[in-house]
Amino acid sequence: MKFTVSEIAQMLDGIIVGDEKVTISSAAKIEEGQPGCISFLANDKYEPYIYTTQSSAVIVNKDFVPKKELSATLIYVENAYTAFTILLEEYHKRLASIKRGVEQPSFQGEGSTLGEDVYLGAFSYIGKKCVVGDRVKIYPNAYLGDNVVVGDDSTIHPGVRIYDNTVIGKNCTVFANTVIGSDGFGFAPQSDGTYKTIPQLGNVILEDNVSIGANATIDCATMGSTIIRNGAKIDNLVQIAHNVEIGKNTVIAAQAGVSGSTRIGDNCVIAGQVGIVGHISVANKTKVGAQSGLSKSIKKEGLSFSGSPAKELNEHLRSMAFVKRLPEIDKRLSELEQRQEVGIIQQRD
């Protein structure tokens, strides 16, 4: 698929300096660019590469001023990183639009409906009474149980398992081998030491513009719904337990786990390998550092936390600075004890 620089600039609301008729066929890092590629410059430390890159065009911030001659055509935009992301999204959409139709063998259950321009890959399974919207892509070996809803322009990648009654909004992406709607971890302890399974009768709701990474798991609610709100982004290998609610535009990095019935607010950032206990709430705009353990509710918005158990970032940094000094303190304490012992012996003599 090819674009001219003029088409790209129009798409990004950019200003061209150079040849607007240059044809672009692929994207590349600025340090690895080749003729026909487009790159971007958003970080000053990569600026030296713009003078040596072989890319045909480079997207730059509007305040960029070249210090040397360069051969690439420039496209000036408000934010180069965001503009490059928009370009990649458009390229991906045009590629995805090529896939459509129902491959065989595949299965569509009784009462299920498919929208316009849908792609249904080979060996995919659609249960009974499902509603699949327009331009949805369901790749090979994906499974949708009964009464599943998938909104317009969403993509379900290979090997995804979506259990009964799950609702997926518009423009969502679920990556390979993720499981949505499996039973929550609900077991009632009995007097004889065994556990009785608690039926999980709820569902999972993904609102619009949600992205779920590969091999993630989102459990259905015991009753009601596990909810991932509009614009949230969940990384690979994340566990979301039953009745959890993830707020709008919150991002959760790989290997994090959220226990049951916890509420995470809007625009939060949860880093990799964070563990969050159940039945707490996390305020909007909270940031939690990697490998932290969050065990209490956070009520004030916009704070950063780190450590296990998690503390406010400044407190955590002070604690870490103190821990770093422990060997020195131990040494000084030993020296003081030795001096005291010597003094006591001298007094006895």
Secondary structure as GFF3:
##gff-version 3
##sequence-region A 1 349
A	DSSP	beta_strand	3	4	.	.	.	ID=ss1
A	DSSP	alpha_helix	5	12	.	.	.	ID=ss2
A	DSSP	beta_strand	15	17	.	.	.	ID=ss3
A	DSSP	beta_strand	23	24	.	.	.	ID=ss4
A	DSSP	beta_strand	26	27	.	.	.	ID=ss5
A	DSSP	beta_strand	37	41	.	.	.	ID=ss6
A	DSSP	three_ten_helix	44	46	.	.	.	ID=ss7
A	DSSP	alpha_helix	47	50	.	.	.	ID=ss8
A	DSSP	beta_strand	57	61	.	.	.	ID=ss9
A	DSSP	beta_strand	73	77	.	.	.	ID=ss10
A	DSSP	alpha_helix	80	96	.	.	.	ID=ss11
A	DSSP	beta_strand	101	102	.	.	.	ID=ss12
A	DSSP	beta_strand	107	108	.	.	.	ID=ss13
A	DSSP	beta_strand	113	114	.	.	.	ID=ss14
A	DSSP	beta_strand	119	120	.	.	.	ID=ss15
A	DSSP	beta_strand	125	126	.	.	.	ID=ss16
A	DSSP	beta_strand	131	132	.	.	.	ID=ss17
A	DSSP	beta_strand	137	138	.	.	.	ID=ss18
A	DSSP	beta_strand	143	144	.	.	.	ID=ss19
A	DSSP	beta_strand	149	150	.	.	.	ID=ss20
A	DSSP	beta_strand	155	156	.	.	.	ID=ss21
A	DSSP	beta_strand	161	162	.	.	.	ID=ss22
A	DSSP	beta_strand	167	168	.	.	.	ID=ss23
A	DSSP	beta_strand	173	174	.	.	.	ID=ss24
A	DSSP	beta_strand	179	182	.	.	.	ID=ss25
A	DSSP	beta_strand	187	189	.	.	.	ID=ss26
A	DSSP	beta_strand	195	197	.	.	.	ID=ss27
A	DSSP	beta_strand	203	206	.	.	.	ID=ss28
A	DSSP	beta_strand	211	212	.	.	.	ID=ss29
A	DSSP	beta_strand	217	219	.	.	.	ID=ss30
A	DSSP	beta_strand	225	228	.	.	.	ID=ss31
A	DSSP	beta_strand	233	234	.	.	.	ID=ss32
A	DSSP	beta_strand	239	240	.	.	.	ID=ss33
A	DSSP	beta_strand	245	246	.	.	.	ID=ss34
A	DSSP	beta_strand	251	252	.	.	.	ID=ss35
A	DSSP	beta_strand	257	258	.	.	.	ID=ss36
A	DSSP	beta_strand	263	264	.	.	.	ID=ss37
A	DSSP	beta_strand	269	270	.	.	.	ID=ss38
A	DSSP	beta_strand	275	276	.	.	.	ID=ss39
A	DSSP	beta_strand	281	282	.	.	.	ID=ss40
A	DSSP	beta_strand	287	288	.	.	.	ID=ss41
A	DSSP	beta_strand	293	294	.	.	.	ID=ss42
A	DSSP	beta_strand	304	306	.	.	.	ID=ss43
A	DSSP	beta_strand	311	312	.	.	.	ID=ss44
A	DSSP	alpha_helix	313	348	.	.	.	ID=ss45
###
